[in-house]
Amino acid sequence: MISSQWLGGDRGDPARPGGNGMVQNGITTPKLSFGSDEEPGHGTPYAQYARLETLHSLQHPRSKVDAELSFIIATQVMELLFDLLRHEWTTAQHALREDDVTAALAALRRGTHVQDVLTSSWDLLATMTPQEFGAFRPVLGEASGFQSSAFLRLEFLLGNKSESLLKMYETAPAVHAELTAALNAPGLYDDVLALLARRGLAVAHEPGSARYRPTAQVEDAWRQVYTEPGHAELARLGEALLDTAERVTRWRQRHLSAVKRSMGAKPGTGGSSGLTWLKQSADQDVFPELWSVRNQL
């Protein structure tokens, strides 16, 4: 976290208790005591703002295997980044609905940085040996990242919708309701195609609760975007979406590689076929017409 004090905030009276810091050789050092308005007994203002006491109390390994702590922290980091990525993608959606392509591009660009960190998060697990993972895998039971509701919301936003997956959340009514709403709401690509239609391109598309399927009509619309100078802004949007889509593939490939290295072709803890299922996912293009239109350009 970056504070104004770290950036060189106002110099206070070094002799006054609770001032804004000590001045030594012309450099203001951080203040070491704080005002009475801070909540007592809960550490510094930084700790209270970031809720560090709660954050650092959430890691509870179920085994004595050292590698399990890395697994838990990596998982929790990914979950937080899923939420941040969802925020950026929904921000882009809202901008698209307002015909504000500039704001949508900014949100997508921020999202690509989140995606890069997400993909790099696999580095925390990449060197875990099969023996290390196998030593604590039994304590996971049937727990699997496949069950992440935050990740499923991202899949729905990408158009990878499946109503059957909601069955996992029948015992969590609030989560089930939220995912049901996401299933029936427009995804990111739905809002992009709606924008193309408003810009005069022939795109007959209605958002639904089923997985997105590519059409020749949408591909032709993108061909016009990339070949007609009047659609330059939409062409920039198309490239930003491809930046997003490419990073989705990188994430999936990194996931596949990490699993292959740590457990080989064993079935997944969530009941999937493991590598086979992950490879099928990695081979699936997001925003498919943006890829297939390359054949015409």
C-alpha positions as CSV (number, residue, x, y, z in Angstrom):
1,M,0.0,0.0,0.0
2,I,1.3,3.5,-0.8
3,S,0.7,6.2,1.7
4,S,1.2,9.9,1.5
5,Q,3.9,9.5,4.2
6,W,5.8,7.1,2.0
7,L,5.6,9.6,-0.8
8,G,7.0,12.3,1.4
9,G,4.0,13.9,3.1
10,D,3.9,17.1,5.0
11,R,6.7,17.7,7.6
12,G,5.4,18.1,11.1
13,D,6.9,19.3,14.3
14,P,9.6,16.7,15.2
15,A,9.2,17.6,18.8
16,R,5.5,17.2,19.0
17,P,4.2,13.7,20.0
18,G,2.0,12.2,17.3
19,G,3.3,14.7,14.7
20,N,3.8,13.9,11.1
21,G,7.3,12.5,11.5
22,M,10.9,13.4,12.5
23,V,13.1,15.5,10.2
24,Q,16.6,14.2,10.0
25,N,19.1,15.6,7.5
26,G,16.3,17.2,5.6
27,I,14.4,13.9,5.3
28,T,11.0,13.4,7.0
29,T,10.8,9.9,8.5
30,P,7.4,8.2,9.0
31,K,5.3,9.0,12.0
32,L,5.4,6.4,14.7
33,S,2.3,7.3,16.7
34,F,-1.2,8.0,15.6
35,G,-4.2,10.0,16.5
36,S,-6.9,8.9,18.9
37,D,-9.5,8.5,16.1
38,E,-7.9,5.1,15.1
39,E,-9.5,2.0,16.5
40,P,-7.6,1.0,19.7
41,G,-6.1,-2.5,20.0
42,H,-6.0,-3.2,16.3
43,G,-2.5,-2.0,15.3
44,T,-1.5,0.7,12.9
45,P,-3.9,2.6,10.5
46,Y,-2.4,0.5,7.7
47,A,-3.2,-2.7,9.5
48,Q,-6.8,-1.5,10.1
49,Y,-7.3,-0.3,6.5
50,A,-6.1,-3.6,5.0
51,R,-7.6,-5.7,7.8
52,L,-4.3,-7.5,8.2
53,E,-5.2,-9.2,11.4
54,T,-8.0,-11.0,9.6
55,L,-6.0,-11.6,6.5
56,H,-3.1,-13.2,8.3
57,S,-5.4,-15.4,10.3
58,L,-6.9,-17.2,7.3
59,Q,-4.2,-19.8,6.6
60,H,-4.9,-23.1,8.4
61,P,-2.9,-26.0,7.0
62,R,-4.5,-29.4,7.8
63,S,-1.2,-31.3,7.6
64,K,2.4,-30.8,8.7
65,V,3.6,-30.7,5.1
66,D,5.5,-27.4,4.4
67,A,4.2,-27.2,0.8
68,E,0.6,-27.0,2.0
69,L,1.0,-23.4,3.2
70,S,2.2,-22.4,-0.3
71,F,-0.8,-24.1,-1.8
72,I,-3.2,-22.3,0.5
73,I,-1.7,-18.9,0.1
74,A,-1.5,-19.3,-3.7
75,T,-5.1,-20.3,-3.8
76,Q,-6.2,-17.3,-1.6
77,V,-4.2,-14.9,-3.7
78,M,-5.9,-16.2,-6.9
79,E,-9.3,-15.9,-5.3
80,L,-8.7,-12.2,-4.5
81,L,-7.4,-11.6,-8.0
82,F,-10.5,-13.3,-9.5
83,D,-12.6,-10.7,-7.6
84,L,-10.5,-7.9,-8.9
85,L,-10.7,-9.2,-12.5
86,R,-14.4,-9.4,-12.2
87,H,-14.5,-5.8,-11.1
88,E,-12.5,-4.7,-14.2
89,W,-14.6,-6.7,-16.6
90,T,-17.9,-5.5,-15.3
91,T,-16.6,-2.0,-15.3
92,A,-15.8,-2.5,-19.0
93,Q,-19.3,-3.8,-19.5
94,H,-20.9,-0.7,-18.0
95,A,-18.7,1.5,-20.1
96,L,-19.7,-0.4,-23.3
97,R,-23.4,0.1,-22.5
98,E,-22.7,3.8,-22.3
99,D,-20.9,3.7,-25.7
100,D,-17.7,4.8,-23.8
101,V,-15.1,2.7,-25.6
102,T,-12.2,4.7,-24.1
103,A,-13.3,3.8,-20.5
104,A,-13.9,0.2,-21.6
105,L,-10.4,-0.1,-23.1
106,A,-8.9,1.3,-19.8
107,A,-10.7,-1.3,-17.8
108,L,-9.7,-4.1,-20.1
109,R,-6.1,-2.9,-20.0
110,R,-6.1,-2.9,-16.2
111,G,-7.6,-6.4,-16.4
112,T,-4.8,-7.7,-18.5
113,H,-2.3,-6.7,-15.7
114,V,-4.5,-8.6,-13.2
115,Q,-4.4,-11.6,-15.6
116,D,-0.6,-11.4,-15.9
117,V,-0.3,-11.6,-12.1
118,L,-2.8,-14.4,-11.9
119,T,-0.8,-16.5,-14.4
120,S,2.4,-15.7,-12.6
121,S,0.8,-17.0,-9.4
122,W,1.3,-20.5,-10.7
123,D,5.0,-20.0,-10.0
124,L,4.2,-20.4,-6.3
125,L,3.2,-24.0,-7.1
126,A,5.3,-24.9,-10.2
127,T,8.1,-26.4,-8.3
128,M,6.0,-28.5,-5.9
129,T,7.0,-32.2,-6.5
130,P,4.5,-35.0,-6.8
131,Q,5.7,-36.3,-3.4
132,E,5.0,-32.9,-1.7
133,F,1.6,-32.6,-3.2
134,G,0.7,-36.2,-2.6
135,A,1.7,-35.8,1.1
136,F,-1.1,-33.4,1.8
137,R,-3.5,-34.1,-1.0
138,P,-5.6,-36.4,1.2
139,V,-6.6,-33.5,3.5
140,L,-8.2,-31.8,0.5
141,G,-10.9,-34.4,0.3
142,E,-13.2,-33.4,-2.6
143,A,-12.1,-29.8,-2.5
144,S,-11.0,-28.5,-5.9
145,G,-10.4,-25.1,-7.5
146,F,-13.1,-26.2,-10.0
147,Q,-15.6,-25.4,-7.2
148,S,-14.6,-21.7,-7.0
149,S,-17.7,-19.6,-7.4
150,A,-15.5,-16.5,-8.1
151,F,-13.8,-18.3,-11.0
152,L,-17.1,-19.6,-12.3
153,R,-18.4,-16.0,-12.4
154,L,-15.4,-15.1,-14.6
155,E,-16.2,-18.1,-16.9
156,F,-19.8,-16.9,-17.2
157,L,-18.6,-13.4,-18.1
158,L,-16.4,-14.9,-20.9
159,G,-19.5,-16.7,-22.3
160,N,-18.5,-20.2,-21.0
161,K,-21.9,-20.7,-19.4
162,S,-23.3,-24.0,-18.1
163,E,-26.5,-24.2,-15.9
164,S,-25.6,-27.7,-14.7
165,L,-22.6,-26.3,-12.8
166,L,-24.9,-24.4,-10.4
167,K,-25.8,-27.8,-8.8
168,M,-22.5,-27.5,-6.8
169,Y,-24.0,-24.5,-4.9
170,E,-27.4,-25.8,-4.0
171,T,-26.5,-25.8,-0.3
172,A,-25.3,-22.2,-0.5
173,P,-28.4,-20.2,-1.5
174,A,-26.8,-16.8,-1.7
175,V,-24.0,-18.0,-3.9
176,H,-26.5,-20.0,-6.0
177,A,-28.7,-17.0,-6.5
178,E,-25.7,-14.8,-7.5
179,L,-24.5,-17.3,-10.0
180,T,-27.9,-17.8,-11.4
181,A,-28.2,-14.1,-12.0
182,A,-24.7,-14.1,-13.7
183,L,-25.8,-17.1,-15.8
184,N,-28.8,-15.2,-17.2
185,A,-27.1,-11.8,-17.5
186,P,-25.1,-10.6,-20.6
187,G,-21.5,-11.5,-20.6
188,L,-18.6,-9.2,-21.6
189,Y,-18.7,-10.4,-25.3
190,D,-22.5,-9.9,-25.4
191,D,-22.1,-6.2,-24.5
192,V,-19.4,-5.9,-27.2
193,L,-21.7,-7.4,-29.8
194,A,-24.5,-5.1,-28.8
195,L,-22.1,-2.2,-29.3
196,L,-21.3,-3.4,-32.8
197,A,-25.0,-3.6,-33.6
198,R,-25.5,0.0,-32.4
199,R,-22.6,1.1,-34.6
200,G,-24.5,-0.2,-37.7
201,L,-22.9,-3.6,-38.1
202,A,-25.2,-6.6,-38.9
203,V,-25.0,-8.6,-35.6
204,A,-28.2,-10.5,-34.7
205,H,-27.3,-11.8,-31.2
206,E,-29.4,-12.2,-28.1
207,P,-27.7,-12.9,-24.8
208,G,-28.7,-16.2,-23.1
209,S,-27.9,-18.7,-20.5
210,A,-26.1,-21.1,-22.8
211,R,-22.5,-21.3,-23.8
212,Y,-21.6,-18.8,-26.6
213,R,-21.4,-20.3,-30.0
214,P,-19.6,-18.5,-32.9
215,T,-21.5,-17.4,-36.0
216,A,-20.5,-16.4,-39.5
217,Q,-22.4,-13.2,-39.1
218,V,-20.4,-12.0,-36.1
219,E,-17.2,-13.0,-37.9
220,D,-18.2,-10.9,-40.9
221,A,-18.9,-8.0,-38.6
222,W,-15.4,-8.2,-37.2
223,R,-14.0,-8.4,-40.8
224,Q,-15.7,-5.0,-41.5
225,V,-14.4,-3.6,-38.3
226,Y,-10.8,-4.5,-39.2
227,T,-11.0,-3.5,-42.9
228,E,-13.1,-0.3,-42.9
229,P,-11.3,2.9,-41.6
230,G,-14.5,4.2,-40.0
231,H,-14.4,1.5,-37.4
232,A,-10.9,2.2,-36.1
233,E,-12.2,2.6,-32.5
234,L,-13.9,-0.8,-32.7
235,A,-10.7,-2.3,-34.1
236,R,-8.8,-1.1,-31.0
237,L,-11.5,-2.7,-28.9
238,G,-11.1,-6.0,-30.8
239,E,-7.4,-6.0,-30.1
240,A,-8.0,-5.3,-26.4
241,L,-10.4,-8.2,-26.3
242,L,-7.8,-10.4,-27.9
243,D,-5.2,-9.3,-25.3
244,T,-7.8,-10.5,-22.7
245,A,-8.5,-13.8,-24.6
246,E,-4.9,-14.6,-25.1
247,R,-4.2,-14.3,-21.3
248,V,-7.2,-16.6,-20.6
249,T,-5.4,-19.2,-22.7
250,R,-2.1,-18.6,-21.0
251,W,-3.8,-19.0,-17.6
252,R,-5.3,-22.3,-18.7
253,Q,-2.1,-23.6,-20.2
254,R,-0.1,-22.7,-17.0
255,H,-2.7,-24.5,-14.9
256,L,-2.4,-27.5,-17.1
257,S,1.4,-27.4,-16.8
258,A,1.4,-27.0,-13.0
259,V,-1.1,-29.9,-12.6
260,K,0.9,-32.1,-15.0
261,R,4.1,-31.4,-13.0
262,S,2.7,-31.9,-9.5
263,M,0.3,-34.9,-10.0
264,G,0.6,-36.2,-13.5
265,A,-2.5,-37.7,-15.1
266,K,-4.2,-38.7,-11.9
267,P,-8.0,-37.8,-11.6
268,G,-8.7,-34.4,-10.1
269,T,-9.8,-34.0,-6.4
270,G,-13.1,-32.6,-7.7
271,G,-13.8,-35.7,-9.7
272,S,-12.7,-34.4,-13.2
273,S,-10.4,-36.4,-15.5
274,G,-7.6,-34.1,-14.6
275,L,-5.2,-33.3,-17.4
276,T,-7.7,-34.3,-20.1
277,W,-10.3,-31.9,-18.8
278,L,-7.7,-29.1,-18.4
279,K,-6.3,-29.6,-21.9
280,Q,-9.8,-29.4,-23.4
281,S,-10.3,-26.1,-21.6
282,A,-7.0,-24.8,-22.7
283,D,-7.8,-25.5,-26.4
284,Q,-11.0,-23.5,-26.3
285,D,-10.8,-20.0,-27.7
286,V,-12.4,-17.1,-26.0
287,F,-14.2,-14.6,-28.3
288,P,-13.8,-17.1,-31.1
289,E,-14.7,-14.9,-34.1
290,L,-11.9,-12.5,-33.2
291,W,-9.5,-15.4,-33.9
292,S,-11.2,-16.9,-36.9
293,V,-11.5,-13.6,-38.7
294,R,-7.7,-13.6,-39.0
295,N,-8.2,-16.1,-41.8
296,Q,-9.9,-13.3,-43.9
297,L,-7.6,-10.4,-43.2
